[in-house]
């Protein structure tokens, strides 16, 4: 079957932003105005659980009013196919933005008109830089109290370092927000109402100031924007023609304003190359500006392959070539997301080249396994539509692939090649997970494996010391929702706790102790006596056993039994049952009986001698101390250092690294649970930290009981 729509008529875009900037509301309006929906559901109307927006269909999303996983929808606008991925804004779910940006050709970055550039916007912007994704900006919520278009544009230029070209200017703000001025088309649009089907009137730019509604503006800032429209248009034209030498030369030599078509071509050229970012504005909730944003997507966002293909790499990740986006090449695709539900597995895939048909066999190059493509579906959030084939530039989902995971490459078996993988962040927080009942142990293990397979920012481990199943993720909300999704999607109930800290114990000082083991109850008895000296060792020295017996006071064949006794008994100490580390055990003397002594008797004597000696030594409790590094803006450094001190930590170094400040120190692990939440709160989400184990250190005696009580809970 031939291609239904030429590649130039496709747009694969993501909607990315900080939480609550209005991504999902904007996506709802896009679906309405493109005819995909006949009714609009607003995010704040979903928390009763009865309704849901198209892309926030999960129970957890409806309850919290936030996007948790990216959802794909398709729409048509003026003959173009627009594939939209609505992504989460919460920092815990950055992985969703990461993998979506990896396979998209462009992104619409949504800003809250009041807050401007927010922390997660910065994170997402850096991800888009990493994958060279062209962007356009949409400053939303211009109808809210405190909306400040200038503040948002300044933030885009200064904090994100973008070459922002203003394409639209808001006419008014808050209750006075009546429309937008299109600097490129040289016209203004004034809406006649706020409802979803409201029309607008089109006015030449130079007549906007005289419009009756504009005359009623009350704030100085709103009036200034209107007064400066001509100068703003001139600045945008100059920024646009800089992108094309011919247009620039014509503009400078004649002084004539370029045609609308020329201006759009110049802006598109700069946007696709990543040299400029077009700025739009509106209020999605008030149904103003979304249609013009869609026009901007068609005018300025690249079609698949317009800004280059995808890198092909060797097994070490070194680039060996580029795969252009074309039908006339072997089939090559990248799996970027896996969803598990009760109906099976959906593997979301971006097709980079070739044609893939139902029934084809592809090679998973990453795992060297073959996969048969049984069913192919086009995804509309949580609904699917069966299709027979997909081509270069398409985004689709394959049903029930057995071996493929996020980031895997699928290719024609005849010409295998690896496509560049996406990079995933390391988990920063962990909790223990236990089944609600003993019968659910196997079910929980299977469910956890499925969740980890679907989400590469989750890691699963079994703590060898505590025996707990430990789940690591990007934040407490991330882990909480993962456990909740196991319940709703896979029918597995689990309890979430916190992992226990692996404490250690040590001898408090040198102890010399003799223990005699005697047992006589008819027949042969048991007899063994050992005299031992226990001495604390240097940190990291481990357990050292020394045989210092002379003159055969203890026969050679019994000494290994004493050594074994010390080794086994040191695994559980006398304070709270933790492993005893870093000591030297010297066997210096002993007695034996020709008939009643045995290896077992000496092992029992050795164990008892160790237990009593450790108690006599005034043992110490040791705790793991982590090396901590926090990077944030200098304004927040005082709060971060104060908090480290409150957590019994010590500061080793602080300084400046580029525009960011950093602090390094050492903090006990027992004090670090929940640290990510403190850091986000104290630094407005701008702080990041890394933490690694460094050494064990003695717990202050007055804190031992308190810590043990806390661990027992």
N, C-alpha and C positions, 0 to 999 in steps of 0.2 A: 504494500500500500504506500502510495507516495505521500510526502509531507503535506499535511493539511494547511499549515500556515508557515510562511517563510520565517526563518530565524530572526530577521530584523524586527519582526512584530512581537517578539517575546520580551518580557521583563521579569527577572527573578529578583525580588527585593525582600529585605527584612525590615521590620519596624523595630527599632531599638531605642532604649531610653532608660532613665532612672525610674524607680518605682513611682507610680502615681502621676506620671507625666501625661498619660492619656493614650497609650499605645493601643490598648484593646478597644477603647471607644472609637479611635480613629479607624481601626480595622473594621469595626461594625458599620461605620458610615461608608467606608469603601465598598463593602459588600452590598449595602443598600443602594448606593448610587450607581453601582454597576449592574443592578438588577438581580444579584444573587440572592438577596433577601427582600422580603416584602414587609418586614417588621423589624424595628430596632429594639434591642434589649440593652439597657444601660447597666454598667457594672454594679452601681449601688442598689439595683433592684434584684440582685441575685443572691443576696446573703440569707434570704429565707429558705434557700435551697429549692425553690419551686421552678425558677427559670434559670437560663444561663445564656451568656453571650455565645456566639458561634465558636470562638477559639478558647474561651475559658469554660470548658464543659466538664472538667473533673470536679468531683464533690469537694475536694480540698480547695480548689480555686474558687468555687462559688461561696463557700463558707467564709473564706478570708478576703475575698474581693481582690485577689492578686493573681497574676499569671505565674504558673509554676513550671509548665513545660511548653516549649515552643510548639505552635500548631500551624499547619500549612493550609492555605485556602487559595482557590483560583478564581479569577474574575476577568471579565472582558471590558475594555474601555476604548471606544473609538477604533475598533478593529484590532486592538492589541490584546494579547493574552498576558495578564499580570498574575504571576504566582507570588503570593505574599506569605511570609512567615512572621507571625506575631510572637515576639520573644519575651521572656521574663525580665523584670527590672530589678528584682531583689538580688543582692550580692551573693547569696547562697546558691543561686541558680545561674551563675555566670557561664557555666559549662554549656547551657542551652544556647546562649548567644554565641559562644565560641564555635560550636559545631555548625550553627546556622550560617555564620559569616563565612566559614570556610568554603561553603558551596554556593553562596549567593553572588550575584553580579553587581549588586548595589544595595545601599541601605538608606532608609529614611530615618534620620535621628530626630526624635520628638523631644521637645523641651517644654517644661512648665513655664509659662510666661511670667509667673511670679518668682519662682525659684531660680530660673536661668540654668546655668551649667551646674549640675549636681554630681556628687562623687561617682555614682555608678555610670553616669554618662561619660565621665573621664575614662573609667575602666573599659567601657565598651568602645570608646573612640580609639583607645590604644590597641584593642583587639582588631578593629577595622584597619588600623595602620599596619598591623602585623601581617594581615592577609591582603593588603593593598586594595581594599574595597572602596570604590567611589561612593561618596555620600552627598545627600542633600538634607538641609535642616528645615524642620517645621516647628515654629514657635507657637505652641498651642495655648489654650486657656486665656486668650486675650480678653475674655469677658469677666475674668475674676478680679476681685479687689486687689490692688497692688501689682497688677500686671505691668511689666516694664520691658518694652521691646528693646530699648537701648541697652539695658543691663544684660539681656540675653545675648544680643549681637556682640557686645564687648567681651562677654565670657567666651563666646565661640572663637573670637579672634585672639584673645589674650591667654586664656587658660587652656584652650585646645590647640592653639597655634594654627588655626585654619585661615585660609584666604577666603573670607566670607563675602560673597557678592549678593547684595540685597536685591531680590527680585520682586518682593512684595513688602509693602509697609501697611501696618494696621491703621484703619481710620477710626480713631477713638480707642478707648479702653474701658474695662469694667462695664457699667450700664450704658456708657456712650459708645461701645464697640458696635459700629453699624456696617462695617465692610472692610475691604482691602484695596489698596492702590497698587496696580500692576505696573512697576517701573519699566519693564521690558516692552509690554504691549502698549504702554502710554495711555492707559485707561484706569478708571476706578470702578469697583463693583460695590453697590450699596444694596444690602438685602432689605426686602420689604417686610420681613418677619423673622421669627426664630424657629418656626416649625420645619420639619424635615423636607417638606416639598416647597418651601418658600422660594420665590423667584427673586432675582436681583435686577437692578437697573444698571446699565453700563454708561459711564460718564467720561468724557475726555479728561485727561489729567489736569489740564489747566483750568477746568471749570469746577473742580472738586471743592475748592475753597468757598465758592459761592453757594454750594448746596445747602438748603435749609437745615438739614440734620447736622451738617458739619458746623454751621454757624452756632449751634447750641452747645458745642463742646465747652466743658468747664475747666479742664486742667491745662496748665501752660504747656506741658509736654505734648499733649495731643494736638494742640494748636501749632506747636513748633514743627511737628512732623509734616503737617499739611503745608505750612509755609515754606518748607524746604524741599518739597517734592521735586522741583525742577533740578536743584543742585544734586539731590540724591540720584535722580535718573542719570544725570551726566556722569557721576562717579561710577555707577554700575555699567554704563556703556563703555567707559574707559577701561574698566577692569575686564570687560568681556572681550573687547577688540585686541587686548594684549595677548590673547590666546592664539591669534592668527595673524601672521605677518602681513598677508594681503589686505585683510580688513583694517589692520592698524595703519598701513601705508595709505589706504584710500581715505580713512578717517582724518589722518593728519594733513594730507594734501588738499582735500576738498573742504574739510570742516563740516561736511554734511553728516547727518545722523544715519547710521547704517539701517538697512531695512530690518523688519522684525525677523525675517527668515535668517538673515546674516547674523543678527544678535543671538538668536537661539542656537545656530550652528557653532558660534564661537564659545558660548557658555557650555554647550554639550561637549565640545572638544576639551575644554579645561576641566570639566567635571569628570569625564571618563579617564583623563590622564591623572586625576588626583591633584590638579594644580589649583582648583578653586572649588568652593562649596556654595551652591545656590541656596538662598535663605527665603523660605515662605512663611506665612503666618495664618492664623485663623482661630476658630473655636469649634472643635469637633462636636462637643456636647451641644452647642447652639446651632449646629449644622451650617457653619459658615467656613468656607475655604477648602473643603475636602475635594470638591470637584476640580478646583484649580490646582490642588496638590497632585491629583491624578494626571492632569495635563502636564505638570512638571515632570512626573515620573516618565511619561512617554517622551517628552521633549529632551530630558537631560540624563536620564539613567541609561546605562549601556545595555545593549542586547547581549545574549550569551556569546562569549568569545570576543566581543568588541575590544575589550582591554586586555586581550591575550588569553591563552589557554591555561592549563594546569601543568605544573612542573612534574616531570617524571624523575624518579630517584632510584638509586641503587639501594642495596640492603642496609648500608650505613647512613642513608639519608642524604647522600651527595647528589645534586641535580645532574642528570645525564641528558636532559632534553625537555622539550615542551610539547604537550599534546594539544593541538588546536581543536576548537569546537567545530566539528564537521560530521555530517552523516557518512562521508566517503572515507572512512577509516575503520580499523577494527574496533569492536565494541569495547569501551572502557568507561567504568563508572566508579564512584566513591560512595560507600555506605556511610551516612553521617548520623544516623540515629536509629535505635532499635526500641520498639515498644512491645512489651509483653502484656497480653490480657488473657481472659478466659477463652478467647476464640483462637489464640495462636500468637505468632510473632509477625509484626510488621517491620520490615527493614526499609527505612527511608533512604533513597538513593538519588544522587545527581548523576545524570548521564552526560559524559563529556564528549564522547565520540561514538560514531556507529549507530546501529539500530539493534534493539533487543526485542525479541518477540516471545510470546507465550510458548513454553515448551523448549526454549533454547537451553543449552548447558553452558555455564560460565565457569571460569576458574577463579577461585578466591586466591589471589597471588600471595596475600599476606600470610595465609595459613596453608597454602599448597593443597587445597581441597576443592573438589568440584561441587557446584551447586546447580540444581535444575530449577529453572524459573517456571513454577507451576501457574501462579496467578500474578497478574500485574494490576495494581489499582491506582486510580487518581484519588488523592485524599482531600476531603473537604472537612477539616477539623476532625470530628469523630465519625464522619460518614465516609463511605468509600464507593467508588464507581469502577467497575471492571473495564479494563481496556486491553487491546490485543497486542499493542506494541508501543515502545517509547523510542525517542530519537535524541540525538545530541541537543543539549540545552534543556531537556525535560527534567522535572523533579517528580518522582513517583514513589510508590512503595511496593516491594516484593513481599509476597505472603509466604510465611512458614519456611524461610531459609534456616537450615540447621546449624551451619558453621560460622556464619558471618556476624561480626561484631562491629561496633562503631569504629570508623577509621579504616576499615578493610577495603582493599581494591578488588573489584570484580572486572575481569577482562575476557575477551575472546581467548579460548584455550590455545589457539594457534599463534597468538602473539602476546604472551604475558609481559606485563610491565607494572612496576609499582608506581602509584600516584602519590604525591606528597601528602603525608598524614597531617592531621590536626594535632595541636599540642594542648595537653590537658593540665590544669593546675593540680598541685599536690593537696591532699586533704589537710585540714587544719584542726579538726576536732574529732573525738571518738567517744562512742558509748558502748556499753555492753548490751547484748540482745539475748533474751531468753524466751523460750516458748511459753505460752500461758499454761499449757498442760504437757505432761510427759509424752502423751500420744502425738503431740505436734512437732516433736524434735526433727523428724525427717522432712516433714512438710515445710518447716521453717528454713531448714538448710537449702531446700530446693528453691523456695521463694526468694531468699537472700541472694542466691546465685543468679537468679533471673534479674533481680533489681540491679545488681552490680554489673551484669553483662550489658544492661540497657543504659547504665549511667557510669561512664568511665571516671567521674570524679568521686565515686564511692570505692572504698577498698575494704576487703573483708579479711580478718585475721583471727587466729585462735591463740590466745595468750597462753604460752606454754606453762607459765607459773600458776596462774589463777584458773586456767581451764575455761575461761570465759570466751564466748564468741564476741569479737569486737568489730564494730562497724565504724569506719572512718568516713567523714564527709566534709563539706565546705562550711557548715554552720549548724547550730542546734535546730533551726527551722528545717533545714535540708534533711537532717536525720529523722526528725519528728514526722515529716511528711512522707519520707520513705517507708517508715514503719506503718503509717496510716494507709498508704497505698497498697502495702502487702495485704492489709485487711480488706480494702474495698475492691481491689482488682484480682487478687489471688486467693482470697478467703482464708488467709492465715493470720491468726492472732498472736502477737508477740509483745512482751514487755521490754521497755527501754530503761536501762539504768546507767550508771557510770562505771567505767572500769576501775578496779581497785589498783591503788598504787603498789608497785612491787618494792616494798621496804626490804631492808637487810638488817642483820644483827651482827654485833662484834663483841669480842672480849673487852672488858673495861680495863683490865690490867693483868699483870703476871700472876698466875695461880699455880701452886704446887699442891697436888691432891692425890691421896691414896684411897683406892676403893677395893674392898675384899668381897668377893661373891662366894657365899657358902650355901649349899643346899643339901640336906641330909634327910631322906625320908625312906629308909629301908633300901636295901640293895646298894648299888653304886651311887655316889653322890656327885655334886658339882663343886669344884673349887677353883678359884682363880683370884690372884691379887695383882693389881697394876698400880704403879706409882708414876704419875705423869706430870709434866710441867707444860702449861698452856701460856703462850705469849702472843700479844697482839702483833700482827705483821704490818708492813707498809701497805697503803692502799693499792689494790690491784695485784697483791702478791699471791692471793688464793689460799688454799689449804695445803700446808706442808707437814708431812709426817716424818719424824726422825726416830730411827731405831738406835738407842744409845745403851742397850743392854750389854753388860759385860759379865763374863764368868758363867754364862748359861743360866742366869737367874730366871729367865723365861725361855723355854725351849724355842728354837728357831721356827718350828712348824706352827706355833701359836701366834707369832707376831703378825702375819698377814690378817688374822682374824681381828686383832686389835685395830689395825689400820683401816680395815673395812668398817668396823664399828664407828670409828671417828668420821669416816666419809659419809656414811648413811645418816648418823645422828646430826651432823652439821646441817642437814637439809631443813631441819626444824629447830629453831632456837627457843629459848626459855622466856622471852618477853611476850611475843605474840605469835610464835610459830613460823617466823620468817627464816630464810636461809642465813646461816652464820658464815661470814667471809673473813678472809685476810687474817689468819692466825697460824701459829706453828705449834704442833702437838709433839712433845718429846716423851718417848717411853724410856724412863731412866732406871726403873727397878720393878721387881715383882716377885711373886712366889707361886709355886705350883705344887701339885700332889701327884705322885706317880700313878695312882689309880683314878682319882676323882677329877683330874684336870682334863679339859678337852678344848677344841677350838671354839665350840659353842659357849663354854663357860667363860673363856677369855673375851669373846665378843660381847657377852652380857656385861662383864666387868668394865670393858672399854666404854660401852654406851653409857652406863650409869656414872662412870668417872667423868665423862664429858659433861653430862647434864648437870651434875652437882658443881663441877668446877666453873661452868659458865655462870651459874647463879651466884657463886661466891665472888666472881670477878667484877660484880656491879656492871652487868653488860650494857652496851650502848645500842640504841636503835638508829639505823642509818637510813636516810631517804635519798631518792634520786634527785639530783640537782641538774636543771636544764640550762643550756646556754641559750640565751634569748637575744634576738635582735629585732628592734622595732624601727620602722622607717615611717616618718610622717612629716607634716609641715612643722616648721620651727615653733609656731604659735601654740602647738599642743604638747611640746616636749616637757614642760613643767608638770602637767597632769600625769603624763606617762611615767616620768621618773618618780613622782610622789607615790603612784600606785605600785610601782615595783618595790619600793621601800616598804609599803604596807603589806606586801606579800612575802616579807622576810627575804627579799632579794638584795643583791648588791650590784652597784653600777661599776662596770669595768672601763667603759670608754663611751664618749659621745662626740659628735661632730657633724659636719656638713658633707653631703654627697650630692654635688650638683645643686639643684634647687631644694632638695629634700634634706631634712635633718635625720640623724640616726642615733640610737642609743643601744649599747651592748651591755649585757650583764648576766648574772646567774640567779635563777629563781627555783625554789623547790617545786617539783611537779605537783605535789599535793595542793599547792596554792594556785595552780594555773587553770583549773577547770572553769569554763565559762569566760575565759580571758578574752576570747574573740568578741563577745558581746560588749564587754567593758570598752575595748579598744575602738569598736565601731561607734559607740556612743560618745566617747571622749574626743574622738577626732573627726566627728561628722562623717564617718565612713571612709576617711582618707588614709587611715593608718593601715599598714600591713606588718605582719610579724612572721619570723621563722624561729623554730624551737627544736633543738636537738639535745640528746642526752650527753652530759659531760662527765659527771662523777657522782659518787655517793658521799654524803656528809652526815655527821652526827646530828640527830634531832635534839634541840635543847631539852633538858630533862623536864622542865615545867610544861612542855607541850606534848610529851609522849602520850599521856592518858587521853588528852583532848583529841589527838590525831587518831588514836586507836578506836576511840568511841565513834569518831566520824566515819572511819573505814568500815566499822561493823554495821552501820545503818544500811 
